[in-house]
Amino acid sequence: MPFEIHHQPFGAFTEYSIHNIETGEFVSLLPAHGAMVRQLVLRHQSSTQESKLVSLIRAPQSQQAVLADETHASALLFPFPSRIRHGIYAFEGEMFTLPMNEAHHDNAIHGFVFGKAFELFGQEISELEASMTLRYLHDGSYPGYPFPFEFRIRYTLSSAGLTVAYEAQNTGNRTAPVSFGWHPYFTLNEEPVDQLTIELPAAKQVLLDDHLLPVGEAIFEQQGELTLRDRVLDAVFIVEENNGAGVTTVLRSAQQGLQLNVWQETGPKKFNYLVVYTPVGRDNIAIESLTSNVNALNNGQGLIVLEPNEVAKGTIRVSLS
């Protein structure tokens, strides 16, 4: 079989890697730190050039760098992605207050499973792919979120690239509000963002106030390929419906002849929102697939309400062409 799963020390953590030993492609994971993707390397096969391996994820090089990172790099954002105004929300007539972990904007942000220890829940290897499933259990004790859940994430490496599939089950005895997002910072062999272009599957752009919270929507008119040179983005989009076929954000390097594709499943209770963010250093770009809008616990836009034992799930796929 061309696929293998290994583990090795990464500081005090154990890092797991799914390898395709024939192509050299691999993804490395840190279950003990939010089940984050630390590295993703895929092969680019060109008809005119020899194949080459391409690094696609901004990768902290040490445990200390991972622990010190405040950018939520590769974080799994659950049970809410993005911002909740003042950390306060109402659900079924009851008020809840979350810890505010974005003090400069006076918000709660990005849920609370990032940085938490996940357990190994399963792994599978076949001729065509290999996958690892990691699990986090919440007993309802987190301040402001008394809704128990089981959250699972499955990473699969195959010839199609990396597939990220989540499942979240309400394990409590009352309805629970949830939404999910993934926060990878992508790079194309560390080429400066100003040399890249992007194509967005956006139908509308969400208008934000000074606290980066929604105040309205506008038709997104900048269709087609957009240059990222001198373009500063911290933007939220509502993606095209596309008849449930999913949509793809495309990041291109003309210099390297590379195209990164980030596909997200769309439709009811799926990934119908997208955030794109260019950090100050401009050596990577966040392309975040979300199931809900910013502040969804208050505005309800894209919010998933799970009955006891009900499961929400969805899929994201990263590929190179």
C-alpha positions in Angstrom: 0.0 0.0 0.0 1.3 3.5 -0.8 0.0 5.0 2.4 1.4 4.9 5.9 0.7 6.6 9.2 3.6 7.5 11.5 4.0 9.4 14.8 7.0 11.2 16.2 7.8 13.6 19.0 7.2 17.3 18.5 8.4 18.9 21.7 6.2 17.4 24.4 3.5 16.7 21.8 3.1 13.7 19.6 2.8 14.5 15.9 1.0 12.1 13.6 1.7 12.1 9.9 -0.3 10.5 7.0 2.2 9.8 4.2 1.9 8.7 0.6 5.3 7.0 0.3 5.0 6.8 -3.5 4.4 10.5 -4.1 6.0 12.1 -1.1 2.8 13.9 -0.1 1.9 14.1 3.6 -0.2 15.9 6.2 1.0 16.2 9.8 -1.4 16.6 12.8 -1.2 17.6 16.4 -4.0 15.9 18.2 -2.9 17.3 21.6 -3.2 20.9 20.3 -6.7 21.2 18.9 -6.2 18.4 16.2 -4.5 21.1 14.1 -2.9 20.6 10.7 0.7 21.6 11.1 2.0 20.7 7.7 0.4 19.9 4.3 2.6 19.0 1.3 1.0 17.9 -1.9 2.4 17.0 -5.3 2.0 19.2 -8.4 2.0 17.2 -11.6 2.6 19.3 -14.8 2.4 18.1 -18.4 5.5 20.2 -19.2 7.6 19.9 -16.1 8.7 17.3 -13.6 6.4 16.8 -10.6 7.2 18.8 -7.5 6.2 18.8 -3.9 4.5 22.0 -2.7 4.2 23.2 0.9 0.6 24.6 1.4 0.2 25.4 5.1 2.1 27.9 7.2 3.9 25.6 9.6 5.2 26.5 13.1 8.5 24.9 13.4 8.5 24.2 17.2 6.2 23.4 20.0 7.0 26.8 21.5 5.9 28.5 18.3 2.7 26.5 18.2 1.9 27.4 21.8 2.8 31.1 21.3 0.7 31.5 18.1 -2.2 33.8 18.5 -3.5 33.7 14.9 -5.6 30.5 15.3 -3.5 28.9 12.5 -5.2 25.7 11.3 -7.6 25.9 14.2 -10.9 24.0 14.3 -13.5 26.7 15.1 -16.3 25.0 17.2 -19.0 25.4 18.5 -18.9 28.8 16.9 -16.5 30.4 14.3 -15.6 34.0 14.3 -16.9 36.7 16.6 -19.8 36.9 19.2 -20.5 40.5 20.2 -19.4 41.1 23.8 -19.5 37.3 24.2 -23.2 37.5 25.0 -26.0 35.7 23.2 -29.5 34.5 23.8 -30.8 31.0 23.0 -34.4 29.8 23.6 -35.1 32.7 25.9 -32.0 32.3 28.1 -29.0 34.6 28.2 -25.4 33.3 28.1 -22.0 35.0 28.5 -18.9 33.6 27.0 -15.3 34.5 28.0 -14.1 37.4 25.8 -10.9 36.2 24.2 -10.6 39.1 21.7 -10.3 42.0 24.1 -9.3 44.7 21.5 -12.7 44.2 19.7 -14.6 43.3 22.9 -15.7 39.9 21.5 -15.6 36.2 22.1 -14.0 34.5 19.1 -13.5 31.1 17.4 -15.1 28.7 19.9 -13.1 26.8 22.4 -11.8 23.5 21.0 -8.6 25.1 19.5 -5.7 24.2 21.6 -7.6 21.4 23.4 -6.4 17.8 23.6 -8.2 15.5 21.1 -8.1 11.7 21.4 -7.4 9.3 18.6 -10.7 7.8 17.6 -9.7 5.7 14.5 -7.5 5.3 11.5 -7.9 3.6 8.2 -5.5 2.7 5.4 -6.3 1.4 2.0 -4.8 1.3 -1.5 -6.5 4.6 -2.3 -6.3 6.7 0.8 -5.5 6.9 4.5 -7.4 8.7 7.2 -7.2 9.6 10.9 -10.3 10.5 13.0 -9.8 12.6 16.2 -12.4 13.3 18.8 -13.1 15.9 21.5 -15.8 15.5 24.1 -17.5 18.5 25.8 -19.4 17.9 29.0 -21.2 21.3 29.1 -18.9 22.9 31.7 -17.4 25.6 29.5 -18.6 29.0 30.7 -21.4 30.3 28.6 -21.9 27.1 26.6 -23.7 24.5 28.7 -24.4 22.2 25.8 -22.6 18.9 25.8 -21.3 17.6 22.4 -19.1 15.1 20.7 -17.0 16.6 18.0 -15.0 14.5 15.5 -12.7 15.5 12.7 -11.5 13.2 10.0 -8.4 14.0 7.9 -8.1 11.9 4.7 -5.1 12.0 2.3 -5.7 10.6 -1.2 -5.0 11.4 -4.8 -7.7 14.0 -4.5 -5.7 15.9 -1.9 -6.6 16.5 1.7 -10.3 16.0 2.8 -11.4 17.5 6.1 -14.7 16.2 7.3 -16.3 17.1 10.6 -19.2 15.6 12.6 -20.7 17.2 15.7 -23.3 15.4 17.8 -25.5 17.0 20.5 -25.0 14.6 23.4 -27.2 16.7 25.8 -30.9 16.5 26.6 -31.8 19.9 25.1 -31.4 21.6 21.8 -28.0 23.1 21.1 -26.8 26.0 18.8 -23.6 25.1 16.8 -21.6 26.2 13.8 -18.1 25.3 12.5 -15.2 26.7 10.6 -11.7 25.8 9.7 -8.9 28.4 9.8 -5.9 27.4 7.7 -3.3 29.8 6.5 -2.3 28.8 3.0 1.0 29.4 1.2 2.4 28.3 -2.2 6.0 27.5 -1.2 6.1 30.7 0.7 5.7 32.9 -2.4 4.6 36.4 -1.3 0.9 37.0 -1.4 1.3 40.1 -3.6 2.4 37.8 -6.4 -0.7 35.6 -6.3 -4.3 35.9 -7.5 -7.5 34.7 -6.0 -10.9 33.7 -7.4 -13.8 33.8 -4.9 -17.1 31.9 -5.3 -18.9 34.8 -3.5 -22.4 35.9 -4.2 -22.5 38.6 -1.5 -20.1 40.3 0.8 -21.0 40.8 4.5 -20.6 44.4 5.6 -18.9 44.8 8.9 -18.7 47.5 11.6 -15.6 48.7 13.6 -15.9 45.6 15.8 -15.9 43.4 12.7 -19.5 42.4 13.2 -22.2 42.2 10.5 -24.3 45.2 9.7 -25.6 44.3 6.3 -24.9 42.7 2.9 -23.9 43.8 -0.6 -23.8 42.1 -4.0 -20.2 41.0 -4.6 -19.4 42.4 -8.0 -15.6 41.6 -8.3 -16.1 38.3 -10.1 -13.2 36.4 -11.8 -9.6 36.4 -11.0 -8.4 39.2 -8.6 -4.9 40.2 -8.0 -3.7 40.2 -4.4 -1.1 42.9 -5.0 -1.6 45.6 -2.3 -5.0 44.1 -1.6 -5.8 44.0 2.1 -8.6 41.5 3.0 -10.4 40.7 6.2 -13.7 39.9 4.5 -16.7 37.7 5.0 -18.7 36.4 2.0 -21.9 34.4 1.4 -21.0 31.9 -1.3 -22.9 31.0 -4.4 -25.6 28.3 -3.9 -24.4 26.3 -7.0 -27.2 23.7 -6.7 -25.6 21.9 -3.8 -22.5 21.0 -5.8 -20.1 22.9 -3.5 -17.9 25.9 -4.4 -14.2 26.4 -4.8 -11.9 29.2 -3.8 -8.8 29.3 -6.2 -5.4 30.7 -5.2 -3.0 30.9 -8.2 0.7 31.5 -8.7 1.5 32.4 -12.3 5.2 32.3 -11.5 5.2 28.7 -10.3 2.3 27.5 -12.5 0.3 26.4 -9.4 -3.3 26.5 -8.5 -4.6 25.7 -5.0 -8.2 24.7 -4.8 -10.2 24.9 -1.5 -13.6 23.3 -2.1 -16.4 23.5 0.5 -19.6 21.6 0.6 -22.7 23.9 0.4 -26.4 23.5 1.0 -28.6 23.4 4.1 -26.5 23.3 7.3 -23.2 23.2 5.2 -20.4 25.6 4.4 -22.3 28.6 3.0 -19.9 31.3 4.2 -16.3 32.1 3.6 -13.7 34.4 5.3 -10.6 35.5 3.5 -7.8 37.3 5.5 -4.4 38.6 4.5 -2.1 38.9 7.5 0.2 41.9 7.9 3.3 39.8 6.9 1.7 38.9 3.6 3.5 35.6 3.3 0.3 33.6 3.6 -3.5 33.9 3.3 -6.3 32.6 5.4 -9.1 30.9 3.5 -11.7 29.9 6.0 -14.8 27.8 5.2 -17.6 28.5 7.7 -21.1 27.1 8.2 -22.4 30.4 9.6 -22.0 34.2 9.5 -20.1 36.2 12.1 -22.1 36.6 15.3 -24.4 33.7 14.4 -25.3 33.0 18.0 -27.1 36.3 17.9 -28.2 36.9 14.3 -29.0 33.2 13.6 -27.5 33.4 10.1 -26.3 29.9 9.2 -26.7 28.8 12.8 -27.4 25.0 13.1 -29.7 24.0 15.9 -29.3 20.4 16.9 -31.9 18.3 18.7 -30.6 15.8 21.3 -28.5 13.1 19.5 -28.7 14.9 16.2 -25.5 15.2 14.1 -24.2 18.1 11.9 -21.6 17.3 9.4 -19.8 18.7 6.4 -16.7 18.5 4.2 -13.8 20.7 2.9 -11.2 19.5 0.4 -7.8 21.0 -0.5 -6.1 20.1 -3.8 -3.4 21.3 -6.1 -3.5 21.6 -9.8 
